[in-house]
Amino acid sequence: MGGMFHYSTVGLPDAAVRESQGRVLAALANTGFDPPIKRVTVNLAPADVRKEGSMFDLPIALAFLMAEGLLAARPDDAMIVGELALDGRVKPVRGALPAAICAREKKFKRLLVPVENAPEAAIVGGVEVIPIRSLPEAIGYLEGAQQIAPVTVDPMEWFTAGDHDGMDFAEVKGQGHVKRALEVAAAGGHNLLMIGPPGSGKSMMAQRLPTILPDMTFEEALETTKIHSICGKLTMDSPLVAARPFRSPHHTISDAGLIGGGTIPIPGEVSLAHHGVLFLDELPEFKRSALEALRQPLENGDVTISRAAMAVSFPSRFMLAAAMNPCPCGHATNPEKECACTPPLIRKYRGRISGPLMDRIDIHIEAPAVKYAELAQAAPGEPSAAIRERVNAARRRQLERFGRVKSRRAVYCNAQMSSRLLRELCPLDAASAAILRTAIERLGLSARAHDKAIKVARTIADLEGAEAIRAEHIAEAAQYRTLDREMV
């Protein structure tokens, strides 16, 4: 159709996609291609799925040239993503790894990506990843005038490169019973809350919790990396999330920042912590609405964000580690300092955490102030590697046990057991049942807290290598309900 030049984009584009018009036309003009005097319509199919991001720039520009007959090649066997700068350079985009997975699933032979995204995309395997620096380079490659070698990486090299910035439990002085609770939590995937005065080491121990979690599998690393890729948190130097993530948002975080959201939903901290640890320091200081929103991901392992035009689910199977002071001033349990808080004030402070949320936290443990004699000890504590070895052994026992039963969904640790699995796999003898009944009656535990006590006891038995839950396992599990005892 003749007439004045007109450019339009259809197919539910977001603002970034609509603005691609300016980038594409400028990139074409600055690389020697002038737009024709006619109407141009860019159709993004399917029309009922919202398109977002800047990765459409490069394929739109190449399609423009093919429509004009200026690009003879038709790359039907290639998927192409990339953002264009005004001078024709190709800039990195978010989501290169999910794009590579999609290309492999759709049987594409090649994937053209910005050079900065090439290592990330090459981790997937099964598709040739071609690094592109500019629009002319893409044209030259597709027409066969320029040869570009596919990028190849060894996924296992990146996978084994994960570390924890040198953190180790050997650096923690004292707090033996808290470290024991953290070991139990890591072995069974249990959520944990530490209560103690400022300076008792709660944050220090939480930061080292990922160092004793079970070894990450490559499949888990790939799942976690996809989320970080969508959020643009990967670099050429670290294209794979090889160590279990540790996320520690500030208590002023918004609901959307914690859970995920936005006009076009993006993952929040609970999804960035997938297969890792979400640490919430000063738990009562978080907004009540944000804490209540944690209930779905804690229960289901995913979070669903609904908008008028769409509903998106993001994986969020994380281990919650939280910390709080025993009172507003922080010194209620500190024998060295006087607490200035009244009992009603303490109850109000602890009441900021709802009962349903507290029921979803398996272990409550008190972390008292560390005495000088413990701090002055020269000998290091037990290293993370030794603790992780026991945790890995306990997880192997759990996986072997779960492999003997049929379940509707995959279960990887004791904390994920359903009520049916709990009844089938965790029978109690008379002595254990009697101790649990006494604890339930004295503490007034809910049905959910009753089940969690059994799950924790099963994990303690797994750490010991015991086939059945015994009375001492139930007794230790009941001790990990500090707040329930204090509320009676």
C-alpha positions in Angstrom: 0.0 0.0 0.0 1.5 3.4 -1.0 1.3 6.7 0.7 3.1 8.2 3.7 5.2 5.9 5.9 3.3 4.4 8.8 4.5 1.9 11.4 2.3 0.0 13.8 2.7 -3.0 16.1 -0.2 -5.3 17.0 -0.6 -8.3 19.2 -0.8 -7.0 22.8 2.6 -5.3 22.9 3.8 -3.6 26.1 5.4 -0.2 26.2 8.9 -1.6 25.6 7.7 -3.5 22.5 5.8 -0.5 21.1 8.9 1.7 21.5 10.9 -0.8 19.5 9.7 1.1 16.4 12.1 4.0 17.1 15.0 1.6 18.0 14.5 -0.6 14.9 14.1 2.3 12.4 17.2 4.1 13.9 19.3 1.0 13.8 18.3 0.3 10.2 19.0 3.9 9.1 22.4 3.9 10.9 23.5 0.7 9.2 22.6 1.9 5.7 18.9 0.7 5.3 16.4 3.5 4.7 12.7 2.7 5.4 10.4 2.6 2.4 7.5 5.0 2.0 4.7 2.6 2.8 2.7 1.2 5.7 4.4 -1.3 8.0 2.5 -3.5 10.4 4.4 -5.7 12.8 2.1 -8.6 13.9 3.1 -10.5 17.1 1.3 -13.8 17.3 -0.5 -15.2 19.1 -2.6 -12.0 19.5 -4.1 -12.9 22.8 -0.8 -13.3 24.7 0.8 -10.1 26.0 4.3 -9.4 24.6 6.9 -7.7 26.9 10.5 -6.7 26.9 13.0 -5.5 24.3 14.1 -8.9 22.9 11.9 -8.5 19.8 14.0 -5.7 18.3 16.5 -7.8 16.4 14.0 -10.3 14.9 11.7 -7.4 13.9 14.5 -5.6 12.1 15.5 -8.8 10.3 11.9 -9.5 9.3 11.6 -5.9 8.0 14.6 -6.5 5.7 13.2 -9.9 4.5 9.9 -8.2 3.7 11.7 -5.6 1.6 13.8 -8.2 -0.2 17.0 -6.9 1.3 17.7 -10.1 3.2 17.6 -13.2 1.0 18.0 -15.8 3.8 15.0 -17.1 5.6 16.2 -18.5 9.0 13.4 -20.9 9.6 15.6 -23.1 11.7 16.7 -20.3 14.0 15.2 -18.4 17.0 16.4 -14.8 17.3 16.4 -12.5 20.3 18.1 -9.2 21.0 17.7 -5.5 21.8 18.9 -3.0 19.3 20.8 0.2 20.1 20.3 3.2 17.9 23.6 2.6 16.1 22.8 -1.1 15.3 24.6 -2.7 18.2 22.9 -5.7 19.8 22.4 -5.3 23.5 21.8 -8.0 26.1 18.3 -9.0 27.2 16.6 -10.8 30.0 15.4 -14.4 29.8 18.1 -15.8 27.5 18.2 -19.1 29.3 14.4 -19.7 29.1 14.6 -18.7 25.4 17.3 -21.4 24.9 15.1 -24.0 26.6 12.2 -23.0 24.4 14.4 -23.2 21.3 15.5 -26.7 22.2 11.9 -27.8 22.9 10.7 -26.3 19.6 13.4 -28.2 17.7 15.2 -25.0 16.5 18.7 -25.7 15.3 20.2 -22.3 16.1 19.6 -19.5 18.6 20.9 -16.0 17.8 21.5 -14.0 21.0 23.5 -11.0 22.1 27.1 -11.9 22.8 26.7 -11.1 26.5 23.9 -13.6 26.8 25.7 -16.4 24.9 27.3 -18.3 27.9 24.0 -18.2 29.7 22.1 -19.7 26.7 24.8 -22.2 25.9 24.4 -23.9 29.3 21.1 -25.5 28.1 22.7 -27.5 25.3 20.9 -29.1 22.3 20.9 -25.9 20.2 23.7 -23.9 18.6 24.1 -20.6 20.3 25.3 -17.9 17.9 26.7 -14.7 19.6 25.7 -11.5 17.8 27.3 -8.1 18.3 25.4 -6.0 15.8 22.6 -5.9 13.2 25.1 -6.0 10.2 26.8 -9.0 11.8 23.5 -10.8 12.1 22.7 -10.1 8.5 26.2 -11.3 7.4 25.8 -14.5 9.3 22.4 -15.3 8.0 23.4 -14.6 4.4 26.5 -16.8 4.8 28.9 -13.9 4.2 30.3 -14.1 7.8 31.1 -17.2 9.8 30.4 -17.1 13.6 31.4 -20.1 15.7 28.7 -21.3 18.2 29.4 -20.7 21.8 30.0 -23.9 23.8 30.4 -24.1 27.6 30.8 -27.0 30.0 27.7 -26.7 32.3 29.4 -28.9 35.0 32.3 -26.5 35.1 30.0 -23.6 36.1 27.9 -26.0 38.2 30.9 -27.0 40.4 32.1 -23.4 40.6 29.4 -22.3 43.1 30.7 -21.2 46.5 29.4 -19.3 49.5 31.9 -16.4 49.6 34.1 -18.4 52.1 31.4 -18.5 54.8 31.6 -21.4 57.2 30.0 -22.6 60.4 33.4 -23.0 61.9 33.4 -19.3 62.4 30.4 -19.4 64.7 31.4 -19.4 68.4 29.0 -21.0 70.9 25.3 -21.5 70.2 25.6 -25.3 69.9 21.9 -25.9 70.3 21.0 -23.3 67.6 23.5 -24.9 65.2 21.9 -28.3 66.0 18.4 -26.8 65.1 19.8 -25.4 61.9 21.2 -28.8 61.0 17.8 -30.4 61.6 16.2 -27.7 59.5 18.6 -28.2 56.6 18.3 -32.0 56.7 14.5 -31.9 56.5 13.8 -28.6 54.6 12.1 -27.2 57.7 11.3 -23.5 58.1 13.0 -22.0 61.2 12.6 -19.0 63.5 15.4 -17.8 65.8 14.5 -15.7 68.8 17.3 -13.8 70.6 18.7 -10.4 71.7 20.7 -8.3 69.3 24.3 -9.5 68.8 23.5 -13.2 69.6 24.6 -14.3 66.1 21.2 -14.9 64.5 22.0 -13.2 61.2 25.5 -14.7 61.1 24.2 -18.2 61.4 21.4 -17.7 58.9 23.9 -16.4 56.3 25.8 -19.7 56.7 22.7 -21.9 56.4 23.1 -22.4 52.6 26.6 -23.9 53.3 25.0 -26.9 55.1 22.1 -27.4 52.8 22.1 -30.5 50.6 24.2 -30.3 47.4 22.3 -28.6 44.6 21.4 -30.8 41.6 21.9 -29.6 38.0 18.1 -29.6 37.5 17.6 -27.4 40.5 20.4 -25.1 39.4 18.7 -24.8 36.0 15.3 -24.0 37.5 16.7 -21.4 39.8 18.8 -19.8 37.0 15.7 -19.4 34.8 14.1 -17.1 37.4 17.3 -15.1 37.9 17.6 -14.8 34.1 14.1 -13.4 33.8 15.0 -10.8 36.4 18.2 -9.9 34.6 20.5 -10.9 37.5 22.9 -13.1 35.5 26.3 -12.0 34.1 28.8 -13.5 31.7 31.0 -14.4 34.6 28.1 -16.3 36.4 25.7 -17.6 33.8 24.5 -20.4 36.2 23.2 -20.2 39.7 25.3 -23.0 41.0 25.1 -22.3 44.8 21.8 -22.3 46.7 20.5 -18.7 46.7 20.3 -16.7 49.9 17.9 -13.8 49.8 17.6 -11.3 52.7 15.2 -8.5 51.9 14.9 -5.5 54.2 11.8 -5.3 56.4 10.5 -2.2 54.4 10.0 -4.3 51.3 6.7 -4.0 49.6 4.3 -6.9 49.0 5.1 -7.0 45.3 8.8 -7.0 46.0 8.5 -9.9 48.4 5.9 -12.0 46.5 6.2 -10.7 43.0 3.9 -8.5 41.0 3.6 -5.4 38.9 1.4 -4.5 36.0 3.2 -7.2 34.1 4.1 -9.7 36.9 7.7 -10.4 37.6 9.2 -12.7 40.3 9.7 -11.5 43.8 12.2 -12.4 46.5 10.3 -15.7 47.3 11.0 -16.9 43.7 14.6 -15.6 43.6 15.1 -17.8 46.7 13.8 -20.9 44.9 15.7 -24.0 46.0 17.5 -21.8 48.6 17.0 -19.7 51.7 14.8 -16.7 52.3 16.0 -14.9 55.4 13.7 -12.4 57.1 15.5 -10.5 59.8 13.4 -8.6 62.3 10.4 -10.6 61.3 7.7 -8.6 63.3 8.9 -5.4 61.5 7.7 -6.7 58.1 4.3 -5.5 57.0 1.5 -7.7 58.1 0.1 -8.0 54.5 3.5 -9.1 53.2 3.9 -11.8 55.9 0.4 -13.1 55.3 1.2 -13.3 51.5 3.9 -15.8 52.4 1.4 -18.4 53.4 0.7 -19.6 49.9 4.3 -20.2 48.8 5.2 -21.8 52.1 2.3 -24.2 51.7 2.4 -24.9 47.9 5.9 -24.1 46.8 4.7 -21.6 44.2 3.0 -18.2 44.1 0.2 -17.1 41.7 -0.1 -13.5 40.8 -3.5 -12.6 39.2 -4.2 -9.6 37.1 -7.2 -8.6 34.9 -5.4 -9.7 31.7 -3.4 -12.7 33.1 -2.5 -15.0 35.9 1.1 -16.0 36.3 2.6 -18.7 38.6 6.3 -18.6 39.7 8.0 -21.4 41.5 9.0 -20.5 45.1 10.0 -23.6 47.0 12.4 -22.1 49.5 13.4 -22.7 53.1 12.3 -19.8 55.3 14.8 -18.7 58.0 13.6 -15.9 60.2 14.9 -14.0 63.2 13.3 -11.7 65.8 14.1 -10.1 69.1 12.2 -11.5 72.1 10.7 -8.0 72.8 10.8 -4.5 71.2 14.0 -3.5 73.1 15.5 -6.9 72.5 16.7 -7.7 76.0 13.9 -9.8 77.5 16.1 -12.9 77.5 19.4 -11.2 78.1 20.5 -11.6 81.8 23.2 -8.9 81.3 20.8 -6.1 80.4 17.5 -5.0 81.8 14.4 -5.2 79.7 12.2 -2.0 79.7 9.2 -3.7 77.9 5.9 -4.4 79.7 4.2 -7.8 79.3 1.4 -6.2 77.2 4.0 -4.6 74.9 5.8 -7.9 74.5 2.5 -9.6 73.6 1.7 -6.9 71.1 5.1 -7.2 69.5 4.9 -11.0 69.1 1.3 -10.7 68.0 2.5 -9.1 64.8 3.2 -12.6 63.6 -0.2 -14.3 63.0 -0.9 -17.8 64.3 -1.4 -19.3 60.8 2.0 -18.1 59.7 3.6 -19.3 62.9 2.1 -22.7 62.3 4.0 -22.9 59.0 7.3 -22.4 60.8 8.4 -25.9 62.0 11.2 -24.9 64.4 11.3 -22.1 67.0 14.7 -21.9 68.7 16.0 -19.4 71.3 19.4 -17.9 70.6 20.7 -16.4 73.9 23.5 -13.8 74.1 26.9 -15.4 73.7 29.1 -15.3 76.8 32.7 -13.9 76.6 34.2 -17.3 77.5 32.7 -18.7 74.3 33.8 -15.8 72.2 37.3 -16.1 73.4 37.7 -19.7 72.4 40.5 -20.1 69.9 39.5 -23.4 68.5 37.1 -23.2 65.5 33.8 -24.9 65.5 32.6 -27.8 63.4 33.0 -26.8 59.7 30.1 -26.6 57.3 31.5 -29.5 55.2 31.1 -32.0 58.1 27.6 -30.8 58.8 26.6 -30.9 55.2 27.8 -34.5 54.9 25.4 -35.6 57.6 22.6 -33.5 56.0 23.3 -35.2 52.6 23.1 -38.6 54.2 19.8 -37.8 55.9 18.4 -36.5 52.6 19.4 -39.7 50.8 17.5 -41.7 53.4 14.4 -39.5 52.8 14.6 -39.9 49.0 15.0 -43.6 49.4 11.9 -43.8 51.6 9.8 -41.6 49.3 10.8 -43.7 46.4 9.0 -46.7 47.9 5.6 -45.0 47.9 3.4 -43.5 45.2 2.6 -39.9 45.5 0.7 -37.4 43.3 3.6 -34.9 43.4 7.3 -35.2 43.9 8.5 -35.0 47.5 12.2 -34.3 48.2 12.3 -33.8 51.9 10.4 -34.5 55.1 8.9 -31.0 55.3 7.1 -31.5 52.0 5.2 -34.7 53.2 1.5 -34.6 52.9 -0.8 -35.8 55.7 -1.3 -39.1 53.8 2.4 -39.7 53.5 2.9 -38.7 57.1 0.5 -41.4 58.3 2.0 -43.9 56.0 5.7 -43.2 56.6 5.8 -41.9 60.2 4.1 -44.3 62.5 4.6 -43.6 66.3 5.1 -46.2 69.0 3.2 -46.0 72.3 6.0 -44.1 74.1 6.4 -41.5 71.3 2.6 -41.0 71.0 2.4 -40.4 74.7 5.1 -37.7 74.7 3.5 -36.0 71.6 0.0 -36.1 73.2 1.4 -34.5 76.4 3.1 -31.8 74.3 -0.1 -31.1 72.3 -2.2 -30.9 75.4 0.2 -28.6 77.4 1.1 -26.3 74.5 -2.3 -26.3 72.7 -0.7 -27.0 69.3 -2.9 -26.9 66.2 -3.3 -29.9 63.8 -0.7 -28.4 61.5 1.8 -27.9 64.3 1.1 -31.5 65.4 2.1 -32.8 61.9 5.1 -30.5 61.8 6.4 -31.9 65.1 6.2 -35.4 63.6 8.0 -34.3 60.5 10.8 -32.7 62.5 11.1 -35.9 64.6 11.4 -37.9 61.4 14.3 -35.7 60.3 16.0 -36.1 63.7 15.7 -39.9 63.3 17.1 -39.6 59.7 20.1 -37.7 61.0 20.7 -40.5 63.5 20.2 -43.2 60.9 17.2 -44.7 62.8 14.5 -46.6 60.8 11.7 -45.6 63.2 10.8 -42.5 65.2 11.6 -43.0 68.9 10.5 -41.2 72.0 13.7 -39.1 72.2 13.2 -37.9 68.7 9.7 -36.7 69.5 11.0 -35.1 72.7 13.6 -33.1 70.9 11.1 -32.0 68.2 8.7 -30.8 70.9 11.5 -28.6 72.3 11.6 -26.7 69.0 8.4 -24.9 69.8 9.8 -22.1 71.9 7.0 -19.6 71.3 4.3 -22.1 71.8 5.7 -22.9 75.3 6.0 -19.2 76.2 2.4 -18.5 75.1 0.9 -21.1 77.4 
